[in-house]
Amino acid sequence: MCTGLRRPKRTTERWYGRRVLFTDGSNFSMPDTPALRRHFGQPTGQKEGCGFPVAHFIELFQPGTGMLMRALSGPLFCHDLSRFIKLHSELRREDVVVADRGFCSYAHLALMVRRGVSFASAADRKFPGQPSLYRF
């Protein structure tokens, strides 16, 4: 069933015939156990024995259908970009990925070019006037 949902059927679910995917990261807390604390970590500033472990996750979803294609969780202090590379297997030639500026790096753009994927993101503040859509 999910495989059928992952294929956009209406033209409104595509942008100029191309599949659009959004990605972003966030955090979630979980029960306080020693194993979870060791694996995921806790926010800085929490005293020992207080608070809860917090994980970081990143997801890839289709905005047209709302379908969550894949999500990965990992330790709290893990950057979105390092996790997103593990989601590249979900990307197809001609896809358009929309993300925030945390996903912008030369190496990441090079990997997207190699896959034939376009990438849209807010330009980094360090580079005013740069285009925000990179089409390859």
C-alpha positions as CSV (number, residue, x, y, z in Angstrom):
1,M,0.0,0.0,0.0
2,C,2.7,2.5,0.9
3,T,4.6,1.9,-2.3
4,G,1.5,3.1,-4.3
5,L,1.2,6.2,-2.1
6,R,4.8,7.1,-2.7
7,R,4.2,7.7,-6.4
8,P,2.5,11.0,-7.0
9,K,-0.6,10.5,-9.2
10,R,-1.9,14.0,-9.6
11,T,0.0,16.7,-11.5
12,T,-0.5,19.0,-8.5
13,E,1.9,16.7,-6.6
14,R,4.7,17.6,-9.0
15,W,6.5,20.8,-9.8
16,Y,7.0,21.1,-13.6
17,G,6.7,17.3,-13.8
18,R,9.4,16.8,-11.1
19,R,8.9,15.1,-7.8
20,V,9.4,17.5,-4.9
21,L,10.7,16.3,-1.5
22,F,11.2,18.3,1.7
23,T,13.7,17.4,4.4
24,D,14.3,18.8,7.8
25,G,15.4,17.7,11.2
26,S,14.2,18.1,14.8
27,N,14.5,16.5,18.2
28,F,12.4,14.3,20.5
29,S,12.7,13.2,24.1
30,M,12.2,9.7,25.4
31,P,12.1,7.7,28.7
32,D,15.0,8.2,31.0
33,T,17.0,5.0,31.0
34,P,20.8,4.5,31.2
35,A,20.9,2.8,27.8
36,L,19.0,5.6,26.0
37,R,21.1,8.3,27.8
38,R,24.3,6.7,26.6
39,H,23.2,6.2,23.0
40,F,21.3,9.5,22.4
41,G,22.7,11.9,25.0
42,Q,21.1,14.7,26.9
43,P,21.0,18.5,26.3
44,T,24.0,20.4,27.8
45,G,23.2,22.1,31.1
46,Q,21.1,19.2,32.5
47,K,22.3,17.9,35.8
48,E,23.1,14.2,36.2
49,G,19.9,12.3,36.9
50,C,17.6,15.1,35.8
51,G,15.9,15.5,32.4
52,F,15.5,13.0,29.6
53,P,17.6,11.7,26.8
54,V,16.9,13.6,23.5
55,A,17.4,12.2,20.0
56,H,17.8,14.1,16.8
57,F,15.9,12.9,13.7
58,I,15.7,13.9,10.1
59,E,12.9,13.1,7.7
60,L,12.2,13.1,3.9
61,F,8.6,13.7,2.9
62,Q,6.4,14.6,-0.1
63,P,4.6,17.9,0.5
64,G,1.9,17.1,-2.1
65,T,0.7,13.9,-0.3
66,G,2.2,14.5,3.2
67,M,3.7,11.0,2.9
68,L,6.7,10.5,5.2
69,M,9.1,8.6,3.0
70,R,11.8,7.9,5.5
71,A,13.0,9.1,8.9
72,L,16.3,8.5,10.7
73,S,17.1,9.1,14.3
74,G,20.5,9.5,15.9
75,P,22.4,11.1,18.8
76,L,21.3,14.6,19.9
77,F,24.5,16.3,18.8
78,C,24.4,15.2,15.1
79,H,24.1,17.7,12.3
80,D,21.2,17.3,9.8
81,L,23.5,17.1,6.8
82,S,25.4,14.1,8.2
83,R,22.2,12.1,8.5
84,F,20.6,13.3,5.3
85,I,23.4,11.7,3.2
86,K,21.9,8.3,4.4
87,L,18.6,9.3,2.8
88,H,20.1,9.9,-0.6
89,S,19.1,6.3,-1.6
90,E,15.5,7.6,-1.7
91,L,16.3,10.3,-4.3
92,R,15.7,9.8,-8.0
93,R,17.1,11.7,-11.0
94,E,15.1,14.9,-11.6
95,D,13.9,15.1,-8.0
96,V,13.8,18.5,-6.4
97,V,14.8,18.6,-2.7
98,V,13.8,21.6,-0.6
99,A,15.7,22.2,2.6
100,D,16.9,24.9,5.0
101,R,20.4,26.4,4.8
102,G,21.8,23.8,7.2
103,F,21.9,21.4,4.2
104,C,24.1,23.7,2.1
105,S,27.6,22.6,1.5
106,Y,29.8,22.2,-1.5
107,A,30.2,18.4,-0.9
108,H,26.5,17.9,-0.5
109,L,25.7,19.8,-3.7
110,A,28.2,17.8,-5.6
111,L,26.5,14.6,-4.4
112,M,23.2,15.9,-5.5
113,V,24.6,16.8,-9.0
114,R,26.0,13.3,-9.3
115,R,22.5,11.9,-8.7
116,G,20.8,14.4,-11.1
117,V,18.8,16.0,-8.2
118,S,18.1,19.7,-8.0
119,F,18.3,21.4,-4.6
120,A,16.4,24.5,-3.4
121,S,17.4,26.2,-0.2
122,A,17.7,29.5,1.5
123,A,21.0,31.1,0.7
124,D,23.5,31.3,3.6
125,R,23.7,34.8,5.2
126,K,27.4,34.8,4.4
127,F,26.7,35.0,0.7
128,P,24.1,37.7,0.1
129,G,22.7,37.8,-3.4
130,Q,23.4,34.2,-4.2
131,P,20.7,32.2,-6.0
132,S,18.5,30.0,-3.7
133,L,17.7,27.4,-6.4
134,Y,20.5,25.2,-7.7
135,R,19.4,23.4,-10.8
136,F,21.6,20.7,-12.3
